[in-house]
Structure formats: C-alpha cells, structure tokens
C-alpha cells in the first residue's frame, strides 16, 4: 500500500489482491467522514432529525400496516 499526501488530498494506492468488500467498507467510512467533517450538528440534532423523519414515514405509511 502506498499513501501520499499532497496540499489538497491524500492518495491511497491499494493492491488489487486486497478484499474489495473490505476496501468498499473503508471507502464508505471515508465518504461519511468527508460528509460530516465540517458539520456543527450534535448527536442530539441528528437524533431529532431521525425521529422526525421516522414519525413522518409512519404517518404516511400507517394504513399499509394497520388495518
């Protein structure tokens, strides 16, 4: 593996024999880290948004499950 740092990015070269699924999991984590790196949201904020979105989904789909 080769890791190179430039002024604007970090470049990783990973051999092709490394398990691709594990590499994908690492990429997913890095994508999450990049997306949240500059967020000022607290865990409480995230929990509130999740609660609200689930509440809206339940209200919209309630009839499908309760008859």
Beta strands, then each sheet from edge to edge (+ up, - down):
strand 1: 2-5
strand 2: 10-13
sheet 1: 1+ 2-
end
